[in-house]
């Protein structure tokens, strides 16, 4: 499954690096793109539990989700 997450606090390359580093640790999750200009993260995952892990990890490092859009 593929999803697009809108993260309002995604404002810099530093934010992008923090998100990339933390989400890349989650097994069965692949980051397609982190777009600072549009403030979006594109992800591919096989299991809904993996997406929940990603959301929790984003919250843990201080990034709240504005919306989630399936692709």
C-alpha positions in Angstrom: 0.0 0.0 0.0 1.1 3.6 -0.6 0.2 6.6 1.3 0.9 10.3 1.4 1.3 12.0 4.8 1.0 15.8 5.2 3.3 17.0 8.0 3.1 20.8 8.7 6.3 20.9 10.7 8.3 19.6 7.7 10.1 22.9 7.0 13.8 22.3 6.4 16.4 19.8 5.2 17.2 19.1 8.9 13.5 18.1 9.4 13.8 15.9 6.4 16.9 14.2 7.7 15.4 13.6 11.1 12.3 12.0 9.6 14.3 9.9 7.1 16.7 8.6 9.8 13.9 7.6 12.2 11.5 6.1 9.6 14.2 4.1 7.9 14.6 2.0 11.1 11.1 0.6 10.7 11.1 -2.7 8.9 8.7 -3.2 6.0 8.5 0.5 5.4 10.0 2.3 2.4 10.2 6.0 2.0 9.5 7.0 -1.6 9.9 10.8 -1.1 10.1 13.5 1.5 9.0 16.8 0.0 9.9 19.8 2.1 8.2 22.3 -0.3 4.8 20.5 -0.2 5.4 19.2 3.4 4.6 15.6 2.4 6.0 12.1 3.0 5.3 9.3 0.5 5.5 5.8 2.0 5.1 2.2 0.8 4.2 -0.5 3.4 2.6 -3.9 3.4 0.8 -4.0 6.7 -1.4 -1.3 8.4 0.5 -1.9 11.6 3.7 -0.6 9.9 1.9 2.6 9.1 0.8 2.9 12.7 4.5 2.5 13.8 5.5 5.2 11.4 2.9 7.6 12.7 3.9 6.9 16.3 7.6 7.4 15.4 6.8 10.8 13.8 4.9 11.8 16.9 7.7 10.7 19.1 10.2 12.9 17.3 7.8 15.9 17.4 6.0 15.8 14.0 2.2 15.6 14.0 0.3 14.5 11.0 -2.1 17.0 9.4 -3.7 14.5 7.0 -3.2 11.1 5.4 -4.1 10.5 1.8 -4.0 7.1 0.1 -2.3 7.1 -3.3 
